[in-house]
Each structure stands twice: as structure tokens, then as C-alpha cells.
């Protein structure tokens, strides 16, 4: 198969891929919704298709980070805040989430609170770190151009 060189055909191919991705994601969501209604939340989360759906959503979200950083024209994009702010924000969200679990479940809640707080911390720190890295790289590239 020869590579496509015509830009119109490349754009049409990308549109076809986007359409197929949308149909596939909608189908997975409908299957998961059906499982949720018929069998409940625990059964839905136990399905392997749930993992595929979550991995797809995470991949799309992380791929869109680069686009959102490139489109950001504000002053913070040109000069990112220190990384410590991201760390404090993620830690604060983890502490709040862990505290909410700890106060809502009095029995055996310290372990659960630490787990939930740690997961929230890590899940926020990863995208914050990626955005910070992209902003810093973009700021460095813009400085080199000037």
C-alpha cells in the first residue's frame, strides 16, 4: 500500500478515523450503560470493556493536553508557574479526598482514606506534570526563537 500524499485525502482519512473512533466509543458506552442498568455498577466495572473504555478516555485526554498547551496564548503559558504549585495543588486535592473518606466512614477508614488520597494525588500530579513540562518546553522554544 502506497502512502497518501494528497492533503485532501489525508484529511478525509483522518475524518474517517475520527468517525470510526466516535462510533466505537459510543458503542462501548452503550454496552456499559446497558450493563449498568441491568446488572449494576459493580458488574459494569468488572467488565474488561470498562478498562478499554477508561484507557481510551485517558489516552484521548493526554493527547489533547499537547493541543491545549499549544493553543494557550496567556501569560502563564509563556512563563509557567513553579512546579511546587502543581505539587501543592495535587497534594491538597489528595488530602481533601482522603479527609472526605475518613470523615464519611468512621470504621477502618484510615487505610481507605490513605488509598483514596494517594490515588487522587497521583492522578492529578501526572497530568499537572505533563502540562508543566509542555509549557516549560514551549517557553524555552519561544525564548530560543527571540
C-alpha positions in Angstrom: 0.0 0.0 0.0 1.4 3.4 -1.0 1.4 6.3 1.4 -1.2 9.0 0.7 0.4 12.2 -0.5 -2.6 14.3 -1.4 -3.5 16.6 1.6 -7.2 16.4 0.8 -7.1 12.6 1.0 -5.1 12.7 4.2 -7.7 15.0 5.8 -10.5 12.7 4.6 -8.7 9.7 6.1 -8.4 11.5 9.4 -12.1 12.4 9.4 -12.9 8.7 8.7 -10.7 7.6 11.6 -12.4 10.2 13.8 -15.8 8.9 12.8 -14.9 5.3 13.4 -13.5 6.2 16.8 -16.7 8.0 17.7 -18.9 5.1 16.7 -16.7 2.7 18.6 -16.7 4.8 21.7 -20.5 5.3 21.5 -21.0 1.5 21.1 -18.8 0.8 24.2 -20.6 3.4 26.2 -24.0 1.9 25.2 -22.8 -1.6 26.2 -21.6 -0.3 29.5 -24.8 1.6 30.1 -26.8 -1.5 29.4 -24.7 -3.5 31.8 -25.1 -0.8 34.5 -28.9 -0.7 34.2 -29.4 -4.5 34.0 -26.7 -5.7 36.5 -25.5 -2.7 38.5 -22.3 -0.7 38.9 -20.1 -3.5 40.3 -20.8 -5.7 37.3 -20.2 -2.9 34.9 -16.8 -2.1 36.4 -15.9 -5.8 36.4 -16.2 -5.9 32.6 -13.0 -5.9 30.6 -14.6 -3.4 28.1 -14.7 -0.9 31.0 -10.9 -1.0 31.2 -10.7 -0.5 27.4 -13.1 2.5 27.7 -11.1 4.1 30.5 -7.8 3.6 28.7 -9.3 5.1 25.6 -10.6 8.1 27.5 -7.2 8.6 29.3 -5.3 8.3 26.0 -7.5 10.9 24.4 -7.2 13.2 27.3 -3.5 13.1 27.4 -3.2 13.5 23.7 -5.4 16.6 23.9 -3.1 18.1 26.6 -0.5 19.0 23.9 -3.1 20.7 21.8 -4.5 22.7 24.7 -1.0 23.8 25.8 -0.2 24.9 22.2 -3.4 26.8 21.9 -2.9 28.7 25.2 -1.7 32.2 24.5 -1.9 33.5 28.0 1.0 34.8 30.1 1.1 31.6 32.2 1.8 29.6 29.1 4.8 31.8 28.2 6.1 31.7 31.8 4.8 28.7 33.7 4.5 28.8 37.5 7.0 26.9 39.6 6.4 23.2 39.8 5.8 23.4 43.5 2.4 24.9 42.9 1.3 21.8 41.0 2.7 19.6 43.7 0.8 21.5 46.4 -2.4 21.6 44.4 -2.3 17.8 43.8 -1.4 17.1 47.5 -4.2 19.4 48.7 -6.8 17.6 46.5 -5.5 14.3 47.8 -5.7 15.4 51.4 -9.3 16.7 50.8 -10.4 13.5 49.1 -8.7 11.4 51.8 -10.3 13.5 54.5 -13.7 13.2 53.0 -13.4 9.4 53.0 -12.0 9.4 56.6 -14.9 11.5 57.9 -17.6 9.7 56.0 -16.6 6.2 57.1 -15.7 6.0 60.7 -14.8 2.3 60.9 -11.5 1.1 59.3 -11.3 4.3 57.3 -7.6 5.3 57.8 -6.4 2.8 55.3 -9.2 3.6 52.8 -8.5 7.4 53.3 -4.8 6.9 52.6 -5.5 4.9 49.5 -8.1 7.3 48.1 -6.0 10.3 48.9 -2.9 8.7 47.3 -4.8 7.8 44.1 -6.2 11.3 43.8 -2.7 12.8 44.4 -1.1 10.6 41.7 -4.0 11.0 39.2 -3.7 14.8 39.5 0.1 15.0 39.6 0.6 13.1 36.4 -1.4 15.5 34.1 -0.1 18.5 36.0 3.4 17.3 35.4 2.8 16.7 31.7 1.3 20.2 31.2 4.1 21.8 33.2 6.7 20.0 31.1 4.9 21.1 27.8 4.6 24.7 29.0 8.2 24.8 30.0 9.3 23.3 26.7 7.2 25.8 24.8 8.5 28.7 26.8 12.1 27.6 26.2 11.4 27.2 22.4 9.9 30.7 22.3 12.9 32.1 24.1 15.3 30.5 21.6 13.3 32.0 18.7 13.6 35.5 20.1 
